[in-house]
Amino acid sequence: MWKKLRTIWSIPELRRKILFTIGMLAVYRLGFQIRLPFIDPDKLASVGGSDGTLGQLLATVSTFSGAGLDQITIFGLGIMPYISASIIFQLLGSVIPSLERLQKEGETGRKKINEYTRYATVGLCLFQSWFFLTSFVEGRDYIYDQFLVDGHLPMSWRIVAVMTMTAGTVFLMWIGEQIDEYGIGNGISLIIMAGILASMPGAGWNLLQQFKPELGATNGIGPEKLLLLAAMFVAVVVGVVFITLGQRRIPMQSAKHIRGRRAMGGQKSYLPLKVNQAGVMPIIFASSLLIFPMIILQQIGSLLTSDGWLKSAVTWCSEALQHDTFTYNVSYLVLIYFFCFFWTAITFNPKDMADNLKNFGSFIPGYRPGKRTADYLEKVMVRITYVGAGFLAVIAIIPTIISAALNVDYTIAMFYGGTSLLIAVSVGFDLVQKIDSHLVMRNYKGLLE
């Protein structure tokens, strides 16, 4: 391994790409520590304890988006508005003919869609930052008193905060694009992974603080629980790598062509279909969709002053959507399955793939080119998507099971088994594959060999 690492640093181009990527991520982490101008850091240090569910909720959202919502920084919105805008245009591309034509125009169309995505990102930032300031900052006790007018932030400071958070997200978007062009790996994914990895040491420290050396400890984490957590950590990593690499290989054969006296083609190959075609998007969609109703219900409950059936109903619904309830977990699993099939249907078009095979003179043995091939590909994709969705559902529900069964803090369970680990391992594995491609191109052995 050390020999391979020396090989990586001995290639000037690859070394520059890695150092540039590390430098850009360091800039991101530096800006992550800069809070909005009217926030008192000493008072903000107790936001998790004082706000309870709110602080935990903001920390969870920050994990998925590389944001600083729980610390109210200039990068408070993270990269999530850009991801949301990208998803919106990808979905619209399947229903709006003009966008669909742009998607098929290659590099020119991609640049045009990226331009639209940037404009949409700015609009989403303005809306989300205003909503965040109104819902989670206004009226809190961690604002400097000299900025308040009659107990409220003046409009001028609200506008400053909105523009600052919008500029922070646009700057993060630029960092991600610079990593894509001059660095190595996917810039947006690396920003999200950097946020997750930066939070893991804190979760590990909390785990060590709760550790008790005696067996069967009831008021902490004993050795048996620690070993079980370590075993589950390894099992989740192995499972993520296995499913990420998992493919259903469909045999293909190309037709023979006679060119002069030579027969061309006729080779046998395979068409790889990924088991987890949707990646981590279903989990992000499902968790986001369940977070916003709870936020809205909490805001409505805070506005209702008089006790009555409406406030009781709002309180019951809000409690039912807590992460450790049966209602939340069942809804979570159902939404993961739904978004797995939905996202796969958007990104995988069996008819286009069958037409491409037909145009290149390839076919699947036993199935006629065209509609029969498209129906077969769709049937196979439905089956393997069911398996991939089941895996994602298990991964997503692991933190809740660990937290309830082993009496472990949810923040520890969330970082050391579950969605965060899935994102970190998937992005890390993609980064290793990108480095491998540079090594193999120069006739070196890859890191995975």
N, C-alpha and C positions, 0 to 999 in steps of 0.2 A: 504493500500500500504506500509506504514512504517513497518507494522508487517511482510509483505512478504520480504521486504528488510532485516530486522533483521534475518529472517529465512535463507536467502541466505548467510549472513555473518556468521551464526552459524554453517554452514556445512564446516568443515576444507578443504576438497578436493575441493569443489566448490570455496571457498574463495581463495585458492592457484591458481586455474586456472584463476580466474578473475584478481588477482593481477599480475600474470605472463603476461597475455595478455596486461594489462595496461602498464606494464613495457616495453614490447617489442614495443608497439606503441609509448611510450615516447622516446625510442632510435631512432625510425624512424623519429620522429618530430625533434629530436636533430640534426641528420645528415642532415635533410632537410635544416637546417640553415647554413651548412658549404659549402662555395662556392669553385669553382675551384681555384687553386693557383694564376692564373694571372688575376683574375677578381677584378676590383675596385668596392667595394659595394656602394660608394658614387655616382659614375657615373651610376651604374646599377639601382639606385633608380628611374631614369627617363626613363627607357627603355619603359614602357608602353606609356608614353606620347610622347616620341621621335619617337618611331617606329610605333605608331598608331595601324593599323591593325595587324602588326606583334606581338606586345605585347599582344593584345587581343587574337590572334590566339594561341600563346604559353600558355597563361593562360587557355584557353579552353582545349587544349590537356592535360595540367597538371591535370586538374580536373578529367578527365576520367582515368588517369593512376597512380595517386598518385605520379606524377613526380614533378620536380622542374625546368622545362625548362625555365620558365619566370625568374627564379632567378639564373640559371646556377649553380646548386649545385652538390655535389658528387652523389646525388640521382636524377640527372637531368633526366635520362631516366625512372625513376620510375620502376614499375613492369610490364609495358606494353610489353617489349620483352618476358618475361616469359609467359604472357597471349597469345601473338601471337604464340609462339612456341607450347603451349598447344593446341591452336585451329588448328594449322597446322597438328599436329599429330592426332588429333581427326578426322579431315577431311580425312587425308591419311589412317586412319584405315578403312574407308569404301570403299577404292579403291585398297589398297595393301593387298593381302591375308596374308602375314606374320605378318603385324601389326594387322590385324583383328583376327588372331589366338592368338596373345599376349593379346589382349583385353579380350578374352574369357577364358584366363588361370587363372583368379582371381588375387590374391595378387601378385603372382610371375610375371605375365605378366605386372601388373600395375607398379611394381617397375622397370622393365626393360624399359617400356615406359617413366617413370619419368626420368630415367637416360639419355635416348636419348633427352628428352625435355630440360634437363639442358645443355647438349652440344650445342643444337641448340640455347638456350638462349644466351650463350656466343658469338656464331657467329653473332647473330642478334645485340647484344650489340656493338660489334666491328664495324659493318657496320653503325648502326644508330648513334653512338656517333661520328664517323668520318664525317658522312653526316651533323650532327647537328653543329659540330665545323666549317665545311667548309661553310655552308649556313648561319648560324645565329650568329656566334661568330667572325669569321675572318673578319677583316676590320671594326669592330665596335669601337666606341670611349670609351667603358667602360673597355678596357684592360690597365693594367699598362704600361706606356711608356717604362720602363726598360726591359720589356719582348719582345719588338718588335725589329726586325731586318729589316731595310728598310721598316718599316710600316707593317710587317707581323710577325706572330708567327713562330718561328723556328720549325723545324721538331721534335726536342727533346721534346719541350713543348706540341706539338700536341699529341705525343705518350703518354706522362704523362697524359694528359687530357683524352685520349681514355681509357687508362688502369684504371684510377681513376673512370670514369663513369661506366665502365664495372664491376669493383669490387663493386661499390655501388649497382648496380642492383642485382648482385649475392648475396650480403649481405642481400638485401631486400627479395630475394627469400628464403634465409635461415631463416630469421625472420618469414616469412609466414609459412614455414614448422614447425618451432618450436612452433608457435601458434597452428597449427593443432594438434601437438602431445602432447604438455604439457599445452596449454591454452584452450580457449573455443571459438567456432565459426570458420569460415573459414578465415584463416590468410590473404590470398591474398585479399579477399573482404573487410576485416576490414582495411587493409592498404589503399585501395581506398577510403573507407568511411571516414577514418581519414583525408585524404587530403581534401575531400569535406567539412567536418565539420569544419576543420581549416580555410577554406576560407570564411565560412558563416558569422562569426562576422565582417569581413571587408566589406562584402556586406551590412550587416545590418547597419554598421556605415555610409556608403555612403548613405543609405536610409534615416537615421536620418538627415544627413547634408542637404539633398535636401528637407526635410519636411518644409512646410510653414503652419502656423496655420490658415490662412484665407481660406475660401471656394472659390473654383474656381480659385485657383492660377495657372497662366499660366507659370511661370518661376520656378516651383518646384512641389513638391508632396503635394497636399492639404489633408485635413482629409478624404474626400470622396474617393480619390485614395488609401489612406493608408488602409481604411476599406475594400475596394474592393480587395486589394492585400492580406490582412489577410484572407478574405473569400475564395479567390482562393487557398491560401496556405492550408487551412483546407480541401477544396474540393479535392485538388490533393492528400493529405495524405489519406483521406477516400477512394478515388478511387483506389489508389495504393494498399492499404490493401485489398479492396474488390476484385480486379482482381487477386492479388497474392494468395488469398485464394480460388478464384473461381475454381470450379471443375464441370465437367460433369460426373455424376455418372451413369455408365452403369450397369444395374442389371446382376448378374451372379448367377449361381447355380452349385453346385458341385454334381457329380454323386454319387449315393448310392452304398456302398460296403457291402457285407454280410460277416462278420467275425464270424464263428461259429453260434451262435444264436443271434448275435447283428448286427444291421444295422448301418453302419458308413457312415458319409457324408450326402449329401442331403441338406446342409444348403444353405440359400440364403445370398448373399453378393453383393458387388458392386465393379466395377473397376473404380477408380478415374482417370480422365484425366484432367490435368491442362489447364485452359483457356489460360494462358500465358505460354506456354510450353518453349518458347525461352528465357524468362527472359529479361534482358537488353542488351543481345548480339546484336540484330538487330540494336539498336540505336548506339551502339559503332561502329559496322561495318559501318553503313551508314555515321556517322559523320566523321569517319576516311577516308572513301573513298572519301568524298567531300573535306576534308581538304588538302590532298596531291596534287590534281590538282591545287588548288589555290597557294600552296607553290611553285610548279614547275613553274607556269605561272608568279608569281612575280619574281622568279629568272631569268627567260628568259627575262622578261621585263626590269630588271635592267642591263642585258648584252647588250640589243639593244640600241645603242647610237643614231643612225640616225632615224628620223621620216619617216614612210612609212606605207604601208598597213599591213605589218607583225606586227609592233609594235602596230598599231591601233587594229588589231584583237586580239593580246595577251592582251592588256589593256581591251578590251570589254569583253573577256571571263573571265578575272580576276575579273572585277566588277560584272559580272553576277553571280559569285559564292560567293558573299558576303552573310552573313547570313540573311540579311534583304531584299533580293530580291525575286521576284516571282519565278524565275528560280531555285534558290537554294531550296526554300521551296517545290516546286513540285518535284524536284529531290530527296529531303530528304524523302518525303512521299512514293514515288515509291520504293526507296531503302529499306525503313523500311519494307514495305509489302513483297518485294522480299526476304530479309534476314530472316524475320519471317518464311516464308514457307520453305526456304532453310535450316535454322537451325533446324526446327522441323523435316524435312525429314531426316536430319542427325542423330538426337538424338532419334527419335521415329520410331521404325520399327514395323509396324502392323503385318507383317508375323511372326516375332520372338515372338511377344506377343501372337498371336493366337496359335502358336506351343506350347508355354509354358502352356497356358490354357488347351490345349488338353492333354499334358503330365501329368498335375496334375489332370486330370479328371474333369475339370470345363468347362462350356459352357455358352454362352449367349442365353437365351430363344428366340426361333424363328429363330436362325441362326445355320447352321451346323458347327461343328468344322472344322478348316482348312481354305480354301480359302474364303468361304462365311463370316466367322468371320473376317478374315483379311480385306476384302473389306469393311465390315461394320465399322470396327475401323478406317480405312483410311478415309472413308466418314465423320465420326463424327469429326475426328481430323482436317480435312480441314475446316469444318464449324466453329469450335471453334477457330481455328487459325486465321480465318478471323476476328473474334471479338477481339481476343487478339492483332492482328496487328493494328486494328483500334484504340484501346485504346493507344497503344504505339505511334501511329502517333499523336494522340491528345496531349499526354503528351509532346512529342518532340517539337511540334509546339507552345505550350503555351508561352514560353519565347519570341518568335518573335512577337506573337499577343500582349502580354502585353507591350513589348517595343514600338511597333508601335502605338497601340491604346491609351495607357496611357502616352506616352512620358516619359518612365522610362528607365534609363540606362540599357543596355543589361546585364551587369554583375549582376545587382540586380535581373532582371527577370530570369536569368539563374539559380541562386542559390535558389531562393524562389519559384520555380515552374518550373517543367520540368525534364530533365534527371537527374540532380544532386540530386534532391529530390527523384526521383524514385529509384536511386541506394541507397541513404542513408536509405530510409524507408524499402526497400526490405532487405538490409543487416541487419539493426537493428531488423526487424521482425524475420529474421532467427536466430539472436543471442538470442532473447527472447525465441524462441522455443527450442533452445539448453539448455538454463537455465531451462526452464520448464521440459524438459526431466529428468534432474538431480533431480529436486524437486519431480516429480511424482514417480521416481524410489525409493525415500526414503519416500513415502507415505505422502508428503506435497502437499498442493494445489499449482497449477501453477500460474504464474503471470497473465495469461489471464483468469483465472476462476473468 
